[in-house]
Amino acid sequence: MNWTVREESFDKNQITTNGNKYMTGNGYMGYRGTLEEFGKEQLSAVTLAGLYDRAGEKWREPVNAPNGLFTVISCNGQPLSVLDTEPVSHIQELDFRSAIHRRETVYRTPEGGTVTVTAERFASMDNLHLLLSKLTVSSTIDCRIDIETGIDGEVWDINGPHLFEKKEYAEGDVLISSAVSGELNVPVAVAEIADFGFGEQQIVDGLAIRKLLLDAKAGETYEWHKYVSVYTGLDGGKAPVDNAVEAVQAAAKLGYDELLAAHRKRWEDRWVGSDVIIEGDDEAQMALRYSIYQLLIIAPTESEKVSIPARGLSGQVYKGAVFWDTEMFMLPFFLHSDPSTARNLMMYRIHTLDGARRKAAEYGFLGAFYAWESQDTGDDACTLFNVNDVFTGRPMRTYFRDKQVHISADVVHGIWQYVQFTGDDSLLVDGGAEVIWECARFFYSYAFYNPVKKRYEILDVTGPDEYHERVNNNAFTNALVKESLEISLRTAELLKEKYPAEFEKLTAQFTDGPFLTEIGSMLESFYVPQPDEETLVIEQFDRYHTLEEVTLADLKSRVLNKNEYWGGGNGLATTTKILKQADVVLMMNLFKHSFSKEVKKANWEFYEPRTEHGSSLSPCIYALVAADIGSPDWGYPYFMRTATVDLTGESKQYVGDLYIGGTHPAANGGAWMAAVLGFAGVHFDGDTVHIKPSLPQKWEAVELPVVLRGGTYTLRISRGEVTITAAAGNSSALNFVVDGAEPQLCQPGVQLKLQTAGATV
Amino acid sequence: MNWTVREESFDKNQITTNGNKYMTGNGYMGYRGTLEEFGKEQLSAVTLAGLYDRAGEKWREPVNAPNGLFTVISCNGQPLSVLDTEPVSHIQELDFRSAIHRRETVYRTPEGGTVTVTAERFASMDNLHLLLSKLTVSSTIDCRIDIETGIDGEVWDINGPHLFEKKEYAEGDVLISSAVSGELNVPVAVAEIADFGFGEQQIVDGLAIRKLLLDAKAGETYEWHKYVSVYTGLDGGKAPVDNAVEAVQAAAKLGYDELLAAHRKRWEDRWVGSDVIIEGDDEAQMALRYSIYQLLIIAPTESEKVSIPARGLSGQVYKGAVFWDTEMFMLPFFLHSDPSTARNLMMYRIHTLDGARRKAAEYGFLGAFYAWESQDTGDDACTLFNVNDVFTGRPMRTYFRDKQVHISADVVHGIWQYVQFTGDDSLLVDGGAEVIWECARFFYSYAFYNPVKKRYEILDVTGPDEYHERVNNNAFTNALVKESLEISLRTAELLKEKYPAEFEKLTAQFTDGPFLTEIGSMLESFYVPQPDEETLVIEQFDRYHTLEEVTLADLKSRVLNKNEYWGGGNGLATTTKILKQADVVLMMNLFKHSFSKEVKKANWEFYEPRTEHGSSLSPCIYALVAADIGSPDWGYPYFMRTATVDLTGESKQYVGDLYIGGTHPAANGGAWMAAVLGFAGVHFDGDTVHIKPSLPQKWEAVELPVVLRGGTYTLRISRGEVTITAAAGNSSALNFVVDGAEPQLCQPGVQLKLQTAGATV
């Protein structure tokens, strides 16, 4: 099977796209898929997770570290760079099984020979502070080779500069680049060692760059390694410079091969826990694995202080901020495959509770109103003017920040899902309960009672469909708010019974109310829009049906400027029924057991032609619900579109002069959801695993490992049969239901083979 | 004193402005101040009150009738028209004491002589169907004069055509033009008679035009009259053509002079009941009288089926629709001077209740939601896209129609004011109570209960300041809604006691509720924003204080297109503290006895520099409140700006290609309010007349007649003394309070002289 992506020539126009496509990373940092000789103009970047900085009045964004893998090789004084010279041949390759990036470029020399440069690199999954690289150069003729390598202190920034008091120097054979961030004075240090066994080395004064002169012999291959370590003041322990120097020295001592082996081992383990095998569809297989890879390189396996930004670690786009994408589109993958990382993601929300409290207070509400764009503190990085009007150049008032209140419900949903999937209710005691209660209190204070209709309503919100701002009773939002209120009561019951002392302690702050009594009473008459009796369609929000009916094609024909924003005050879609992305249909997916197949079908069919899919979060949801209603082939194109978004690069790269490219972790997670929760039809309700296969025509079977309530299982799901293999070490049994049949208990070490409803006996 | 406005030369660029400035009319029709030879290109128009028509998908607007006063005179074959020939001299004049328009134009003939044309005209106040005119022509040399006169069927329309099945013909000496409106098939007929005592007449075939040939002798003056009558199918009785023919024949029989005398007599009477004398300030005197004139020519004295449109009868601008302007800016003048017309204005709202009920139902509310732009049925003529975006040419979603809910409270306020001023509670039985209750029920269903703050709030509205749409708890709106709820309870008490049978009958429709019990309970915890404890400023709406602080000058410097709309989704003012017009300060004026002087002053000083006065409804309110807080000289410039708006013509005439000019009845009424309720300080609370003079420096005294609770009084208010003269025929006494002193009862036939607080004894 194919585990690699590869370019076989160099195309200048693809530099930015390939920077995303060939990303490596390890959750601590992301390393864009640029080439060794590239600099900030080519968007080379070492993006650090969780370290944010604000320069002046500009948008706050993550800090990019100096690039310790920078290397330029020259032959007889001519730099060998794809930017300057058309190479004879060029290969760029990513082995995403082991997360190793390789390039091999052959240049012609003016003297008639050829010089071949190769480089292999990885961001160690075994030691997250290390970037490692092996390079070679060889020539078909004798020539002079200059190698300039070290740490490139010229950092790409969108809203920088962020690094100050820069120092670049050498200590013995270690190059060091150190600086502090501007806003919070957090030190950042990069250290590098290069182990040349040839040539003459010289350190450039005042830079963390070394130059090596080599009289290369024809036919000989010269190989060396680079060891780079990155530390910041957020890592704790010693000063970052000391940490970095020690780490790089230890790495050099271990040697490249041993580091590579440890890295490979880690990746093998991660794939064992997360690989999804699709039988019968190589294209889908490759795209899905690539999507999983993208999630694995940005997952915060070792930190509970960071989560996954909307563009992963592929740069500073969208302020490096964490959106609802994490809970709603990425979390399911981690819940099924890596509960410990899932816990970290949820702990991030617990650590940022105070920011959410500040935001609620800012708007005059109780409890916690989570940031639409969350960074280190949980304060909202989203501005009130988040888009520029292309017609006037003026900042446009948008309501992402103040009206997308569903974010607090998304967080509650995520935490509760975590507890259901893992049974680890310690998360609740560790702060999860407080988050849940504060979010519920926020919604209590956001809701209003309608005295005529005698019900509580949620007014003036923006749902997932951001083209319709400030609407009343958005069905998705109301359904999630209701769930939040319910979870707050269930959490209280759980803690009261299991952790009575903690319950008393944690709830002391809420004695003045409103709290559980009031929330319970609100729930008794809480309004969630219901399917129309005739059409079965759920109106997306109050008066949606009065908006202009227009086809997507007609609406597109009204566009005057290709970068114009369709939402906002005067947006083209605002006054029409055209949606940016799945909204009611997303609700159908989240609460799939609350709606009949007929209702789901009616809503899919109603909203699908009216959806622009202006967000990469949209197509996967249509794939999921298509599978759920037994029409997987309707969903298949949406699945493929989602799973290939970072392979094709066919997404918006710029809005006006603003770069918005990068990877799409929510789509990556969405591809996994479509395959596993959609087509394979896996649904764990916290108690029983329901499996309802709905495979696209090409697919013969889907096989994957899952961890549920601490037990490990392998599922193989085909059209006719579902095979469940429980690990022998599981501590308890779990019930499985296939196609709504009787539950079957799967004991540790046992393999069950269950027929599907569509099985041909 | 000056009772005329006059031009002493002809300026082509002033044609449109003068069309407004020299308006005549009588409430049944308006006749623009154009010249006899003008046609639709010069915006000649006979605008009919209350007859609306919709052409295709265009905006519905009033019908303009064919112009029966059309006349072109030629000398030796050369038309004498200011449009073609520069006249030797030209005078256009309006005597607004008698509502008579005159022009005198002298032309040079190629032969070296001069020809003088004069015309005098009026829209009879004695017989509202008549337009009458006296013309003369004289020449200094013998010449051939052609007179072409009759009914010009080429009608100016903004969104026409509206007249179909046009017939133009003669019956004997009567010219007739008849047609039917397109939408409702209402017949419209104009008849004309001209009483030439000279020359040879000929009727043009197929037109309602006669031609007269005259060999004019040098030095001789030829005089004739035109009698024109206008009827529509809304007038009842016979067919409009028959009505018109009969009326014009009767008029011709009576003769011009007698008709003029009757007209003059009516005007004398009207001025007796409404003139306000300002001693010491001729400029203000003239402007105020002119403002009153503008109100008198459009007042529906004989119909309770029409009200006063926002541009009066000066054309089809703003769809000829009735706005809140009537209740809030014009009604006070009529309440004090002409209770019978005030009653008609309120009856119009009663007749359009069903339209308001339909609008409430359309939006899912109970009761009556009055039209923002009301025409004949009370259905809303306001569209959801009322302004075009100058940058894209696209219609812009505005919220005038759906969010300016205060209109229903304005109507309630008006009706209650009428009952207070007149004591005529029959209006309540005649439908007023139903309007009040339905509006209260509308607000009951519009309000929401905030469970944390434990109060009812009014969310998502647009207040008077239209630059800030969709705000919560607009102080003005909440205060007025609260008043509506209170009035609904008081109305019930009044009817229950005085008209118990009618009460039972009228309230039967509300037995299923919500009604008085629920409204009473809402009132117990109804929220109205209060002054800040430190600054005393009332926040215009929730979170107004978080908007951008910018000076008006700075905001103006951001304008990219002079016609761009400052409100709407992306409007320049939308995200700033700049207001279009008085909002909190208007509330201070409406509820002046609920706020201390300190609060009024603090709010005036806070909001005044932040107000654009983008509406002609704004300056008068700042004048009123300035007077109220004892700073009349702050208010004086605002008063003058308001009182001269139709004299200077310094108001917007076009937005994009849309003509929005016309007269400004709300400003005319606002000028009266500023002078009488502001500077003279007259305030009748339904029981006692409070007088608190606050005269501008120049003013020595203000004298005016008022009718209160059926009694007639003359008030003379100077700095030191207030003189009250009660008519002998008054049926009861009334209490007067000057500057907060002890009430003094003024018996019929008595004159009281009361010292002011500032009197120098």
Interface residues (C-beta under 8 A of the other chain):
Chain A: G364 L366 L384 F385 D389 F391 T392 R394 M396 R397 Y444 S445 A447 F448 Y449 N450 P451 V452 Y456 E457 L459 D460 R470 N472 P514 E518 M522 D542 R543 R558 L560 G568 G569 N570 G571 T574 T575
Chain B: Y363 G364 L366 L384 F385 D389 F391 T392 R394 M396 R397 Y444 S445 A447 F448 Y449 N450 P451 V452 Y456 E457 L459 D460 R470 N472 P514 E518 M522 D542 R543 R558 L560 G568 G569 N570 G571 T574 T575
